[in-house]
Amino acid sequence: MYAQLPPEASEHLKDVLEEGKVSLMKFMCNQLESSFRTVESPYMIQFTRYSTAVPQPGLEDAYPYCTYNLLPFPGIPRPTSNTPRFLDVIGQITALSDIIPVQSMYQPQPSDTRTIILTDLMGNEIKILLWGARAHEFAAEDVRAASIESAVVAIFVGTLPKMSQGVKLLSGSSACRWYINEDLPEINAFHSSLGKEVAPVAVYAPIDQGIGASICEPPVEMTFKQLLALDPLDNLGKPFICKVTITRLGSDQRWWFLSCVACHKTAYVNGPRFRCSDQGCSSVGGEPAYSICTFATDGSAEAEFNVLRESWQNSNRQTTSNLAAAKVSRVFTIQRFATLRR
């Protein structure tokens, strides 16, 4: 089972709960959530301000140190709007990068990242991109030093699948954790299957960190009036920030459309499958995606723009598929728009 620890409970439990330690706990048991699950179980733990945890020293050997559900690299799914669970993988660290600041189009400030190349026993590679604090917590120099003597095998848990330039990768943020050359059955078996030749971990120099990001200058803050005066052809790919208030929705008031799972352009139903509107895209998969036409103003001017899937889902707790399954109307008002964002 996995647990959720809200702020009011974390204050009196954060110094007691520790990985690898055994505690006698009092908590609530809830039904498992439909997305972002860490383990497969019908139930989950919900800590409250009334929850308690009493350490039970001496019982550590009777319980597993950690748990995971390892997925082979070829089985890593494509990212979708509905993420049922986090992914766990194992492999040999063959290359890693230094800390690289990356400016995402969905965040006003740059984020520090670190790229890790993981290789399985069949030679398949997967890129793991660590963000923020996780990028700094990864002991890169220790890994490089250890790789001189022997292979460095790691299990990464709590990652999410992403796409960058048509290539699948894994993203690791606050939920991500790793176990490097630990005395775990899967890591020991991986070491036993490797050859005797040892190649030190290489330095990885990424050209593009991907996931809607690029290594560039920070966004420029402007007013709507200034933005509307810019020539779009002279400012392609440049990020801008404008603080606005949404005043009304577009005339059709639709909030989702069928999106191609590969390129995210409009998809059409084609018999039992889907067909992408881009004739150069061969994808036959489609899914609901957010696209809300709105009007907004900052006092200097008013403009129409679309709130697309990424920017909406970064601030909305509900996925398109969940809302569609709950039969939320495809047409709604500005009041409903504000309610869904809370």
Order of alpha helices (4+ residues) and beta strands (2+ residues): beta-alpha-beta-beta-beta-beta-beta-beta-beta-beta-alpha-alpha-beta-beta-beta-alpha-beta-beta-beta-alpha-beta-beta-beta-beta-beta-beta-beta-alpha-alpha-alpha
